[in-house]
Amino acid sequence: MTHPAESGAVASWPAPAKLNLFLHIVGRRSDGMHELQTLFQFIDWCDQLWFNVREDSEIVHLNPLPGVSAATDLCVRAAVLLQQYSGSRAGVDIHIDKQLPMGGGIGGGSSDAATTLVALNRLWQLHLDTGTLAGLGLQLGADVPVFVCGQAAWAEGVGERLTPVAPVESWFLVIKPDCEVPTGQIFNAADLTRSTPPMTIRDFLAADNQRLPGHNDCEPVARRQFPAVAEALDWLNQFAPARMTGTGACVFARFETEADACAVVEKYPDTSRIHCARGLNTSPLLQRLAMEDKL
């Protein structure tokens, strides 16, 4: 299969990872969903997606992930949902250069879906606004709207009520332990804390320092159930306060400079599982969209 980048005909669209700088579970709804507080910040670690518009209505994923069917592939589902909502008769070929690990809590699948919605809205000339795209994204997953909106955000509800914020754009080390953590397994755990007192945005930003305010309520459960997560946290804690993102498995620590972060990379036993990344308050996807506006 020819990689789309080889033709030079189209530019890729980024799908960045996110970190949950903290994750509090403040309650549980009658439908079983958890009420959350979290702060999403993007990092400059991205999947890259290519889209080639088709004249027919077919939606084709050219390089699907092994074991992921079209019915469960978030990019295909996003394209189908957008097509059905808009009534568009256009189709698309999708190719993904997958860099972000699956089951890592950094939003790879959700980000891919959001990039698909944003890119196809432009390429299919649908002219839907961001709010509409975010609403469609919520049907695919609670994390999709923040990737559609493209701004670092304080999130509440199930993660869909977003308030733009601007935390410090620090450097991070992110480790992907040798395991995948199913979100449902963590949220259904009997020993998961579900009653953390709410925090305010002002309190979080006022305390913004090397040791991030708050905590991740999912982390103790993941530590107990997944030894690889505990090992990664313990290792990273030698160099800076470490925290898990989302429901895991990825863990991260914040550093003041790129040099400080990268100096630790070579010390990790498996350098293929550790990544140095810059925190971003504006998604690379919005920058890509701005580039389209100039064409």
N, C-alpha and C positions, 0 to 999 in steps of 0.2 A: 504494500500500500504506500503510495506517495504521501509524504508528510506535507500538509498544506503550506507550511512555511517555505518549502523548497520551490514552490511556484513563484513566490514573491507577489502573488496577486492580491492577497488580503493580509491585513494585520490581525494579530491575535487580540483577544479580550481577556483581561486578568480577572481571576476569581481569588481574592485574598483570603488568608486565614484571619481568624479573630482570636483574641484572648478574653476570657472573663476575668477582669482584674479582681473581682470578688464575686461570690454567688451565695446569697442568703435565701433560704426558704422560709417565708414568713407566715405561711398558712397553707391550707388545702381546701379546695372548692368542693362543693357537693357532687360535682361530676368526676371527682378523683384527681383532677389536674392540680398542680402545685402553683401557689402564688409565690412569685420570685421577686427579688431585687438583684440586679447585676449591673456591671458597667462593661460594655463592649468596647474594645479598642482593636483596630486592625493592625496587622503587621505586614511587612513587605515580603512575605512568602506566599507565593501564588500558584494556583493552577493557571494554565493558559488554554483558552478555548478559541477555536476557529469555527466560523459559520459561513456556509456557502448557500445562498438562497436558491431554492429550486422553483421552477415554474409550475410543477405539480404540487399537490398538497402533502406529499410524503415527508415524514420526519424520520431521518435515518441517523443513528449514532454509528459513526464509522469505526470506532475502536472501543466498544463497550468493555467495561471492566469484567474480568472473569467472574462468573457466578452471579452477575447482576443482570436481571432480565429487563426488557424494555418497560414492563409494567411497573417495575420498582425503581428504575433509573430516574433520578430527580431531574436531570436535564431534559430527558424525553417527556417526562410528565409536565415540566414547566412549559415546554414548547406546545404540547397538546392543549394544556389549559389555556394558554394565551391564544392559540388558534381558535379554540371553541368560544372563548369569551368575545373575541374581536370579530369572528366570522371571516377571518382572513383565509384566502384560498392558496396562499403561498406555503411552500414547504421549506425544509432546510436539511442540509447535511451538517452534522456536528462532529468535530474532532477535538479531543481533550488531551493535552499534555499534562498528565496527572503527577503533581509534585507533592501535594498534601496527603498525609497518611489518613487512611480510613479508620474510623473508630477512635479518633484521637481527641475529640472534644474541641477541635479548632474550627469546626464548621465547614469542612471541605465540600461536602455534598450540598449543603444549604447555599454556600457561596456560588457553586457551579450553577445551581438553579436560578439564583438571583441574577447572575451574569447572563444567563440564557434569556430571562425575561427582559432585562434592560437592553441587551444587544438586539434581540428580535423585534422589540418595540421600535427600535430605530431602523433596522434593516428591512422590516416589513412595512415601514412608514405608517404605523398605527396611531402615533401621537397621543398615546395614553399618558396621563400624568403619573407622578411618582406615587401618590397616594393610592391610585388604582392598582398599580403594579405591586405595591407593598401588600395590599389587600389580597391580591391573587397569590402572592408569595406565602401569606399566612396559611393558606389552604395546603401548602406543601410542607410547612414546618415552622415552628415558632421563631427560629433564628433567621429565616429568609428575609423578613422585612428590614432588618438592620443592614443587611448586605445590599438590598435594593436602594435604601436611602443613602447609604454611603458615608455617613457621619458617625464618629464615635458617639455613643449614646448611653445614657442611664436608662435602664429598662425595668419595667414592672409588669404586673399581670403574669401571663405565661411567658413574657419576654417581648410582647408585641407593643406595649405602650412605651414609646420612645421619647426621650428628651435629649436633644443634642448637648454634648458637653465637650470640654477640651482639656483632658488630663495631660500631664507632661508626656511628651513623645520620647520615651526612654529607649534604651536598647535592652533586648531580652535574649536569654538563652532558652530554647524550647527543646525538651527531650521527649521523644516518643518511645515509651517502654515497649518491650517485646510482648505486647498483648493488645487486644481490643476490648473496650469496656462498653457493653450494651447499656444504653441510656435507661431502658425500662428496668433492667436489673437493679440499677442504683436507686431509681425513684420508687421502686416497689419494696425496697429493703425495710424490714420492720424497725431497724435501729437508726434509720435516717432521721436527723433532726428536722422538724417541720415548724418550729415556733421561735425562730430567731427574731428579736425585736427589729422593727424597721429602722433603717438609717436614712438620713437626708443627704441630698446631693451636696449641700453646703458642708456638712460634717466630713464627707469623704474628701472633697477637694481641699478643705482646710488642713486636713491631716496628710496631704499627699507628700510622701517622702519615700526613702529607700524601702522601708518596711510598709507595704501597702496596707491601708486600713481594711478592716473586715476580715473575712475568711471565706472558705468554700465549704458549705455544709455537706457537700457530697464527698469531700476528700477523706474523712475518717472511714466511711463505708468502703470506698475504693481501696484504701490502704489495707483494710482487713480482708477483702475479697480477692485482691489482685496483688500478690507480693511484688511483682515487677514495678508497680506504681510506687509502692512504699520504698523500694530500693532506689528508684530514680529520685524521689523526693529527698531521701536521706543523703544521697550523694551530692545533689545540688545545694542542699542546705549547708554544706561545708564552705561554700563560696558566697552565698547570698540567700536571704530568706526565700524559700521555694514555696510554690503553690500549684495546685492542680487547676486546669481550666475546664469549664463545663463539667460534665460527668466523667471526664477522663477519656483516654488514658494520658494525654500529654500533660507535662508539668513544666513550669517556667520559673525563672527568676529575673529580676530587673537589675540593670546595671546603669551607671551614669554615662559611660562612654562605650563606643564600639570596641575600643582596644581592651577595656576591662572585660567585656563579654567574650571577645574572641580569644583572649588569653586562656580562658578556661576550656575551650573546645577541645584542644589537643590532649587534655588530661582525661577526657571521658573514654572509657574502654572501647566503645563502638562509635566512632565519629560519624558513621552514616545515620545515627539516630539522634544527633544533636545539631541544632540549627541556630545560628546567630541572626537576629532579625531586628529591624527598627519598628518601634511603635508609630502608628499613623492615625491621626484624627480624621483625615480625609482619605477615602478609599481610592486605590489606583483605578478602580472601575470608573469613578467620576472623572478622573483625569483622562481616561481613554474616551469617555463620552464627550469631553470638552474638545478633544482632538478631532472627533467626528464633526463637531459644530463648526470647526475651522475649514473643513474641506468644501 
